[in-house]
Amino acid sequence: MESIGSLIEAFGGVTKFGRAIGKRCEHVGSMRARGSIPSRYWLDLVESVRGRELGLSLDDLARLNANGRPSLEITNVEAPI
């Protein structure tokens, strides 16, 4: 999986993904558009794939969520006096 969108599709689409986390399709669509899944759903997602061909770990979710966001670059930061 390369993105949050590909994860949602691997679940079978927004409806099945939404069932796995107890949310409506609109909410899942927002996650896909945003490119991130709030961490409060991660454990439910990992649990929902147990025994399925789709392997998913907390590390996978962290990586996918990080890929959807621009990296933060901090330069020239001075400590307060």
C-alpha positions in Angstrom: 0.0 0.0 0.0 1.3 3.3 -1.0 -1.4 5.7 0.3 -4.4 6.0 2.5 -6.5 5.8 -0.6 -4.9 2.4 -1.6 -5.5 1.1 2.0 -9.2 2.1 1.8 -9.5 0.3 -1.6 -7.7 -2.8 -0.2 -10.5 -3.0 2.4 -13.0 -3.1 -0.4 -13.9 0.6 -0.6 -15.2 3.3 1.7 -18.3 1.3 2.9 -16.3 -1.7 4.1 -13.6 0.5 5.5 -16.2 2.6 7.3 -17.7 -0.6 8.9 -14.3 -1.6 10.2 -14.0 1.7 12.1 -17.6 2.4 12.8 -17.8 5.5 10.6 -20.0 6.6 7.6 -18.7 6.7 4.0 -18.5 10.5 4.1 -16.1 10.4 7.0 -13.9 7.8 5.3 -14.0 9.9 2.1 -12.7 12.8 4.1 -9.8 10.7 5.4 -9.0 9.6 1.9 -9.0 13.2 0.7 -6.9 14.4 3.6 -4.5 11.5 3.2 -4.6 10.6 6.9 -6.5 8.4 9.4 -6.8 9.6 12.9 -4.8 7.4 15.3 -7.9 6.7 17.4 -9.0 4.3 14.6 -5.7 2.5 14.1 -6.2 -0.4 16.7 -9.7 -1.1 15.2 -8.2 -1.3 11.7 -5.3 -3.6 12.8 -7.8 -5.8 14.6 -10.2 -5.9 11.7 -7.7 -7.5 9.4 -6.7 -10.4 11.6 -7.2 -13.6 9.7 -7.5 -11.8 6.4 -5.0 -11.7 3.5 -4.5 -8.0 4.1 -1.6 -7.5 6.5 -1.7 -4.3 8.4 0.3 -3.1 11.4 0.5 0.1 13.5 3.9 0.7 11.8 2.1 0.5 8.4 -0.5 3.0 9.5 2.2 5.4 10.8 4.1 5.2 7.6 1.0 5.8 5.4 -0.1 8.7 7.5 3.4 10.3 7.4 3.5 9.8 3.6 0.4 11.9 3.2 1.8 14.9 4.9 4.5 17.4 4.0 7.7 17.0 6.0 8.3 19.7 8.6 11.6 21.4 8.3 12.7 23.7 11.1 15.6 26.0 10.5 17.4 28.7 12.4 15.5 28.3 15.7 16.8 30.3 18.6 16.3 29.3 22.2 14.4 31.8 24.3 16.5 33.9 26.6 
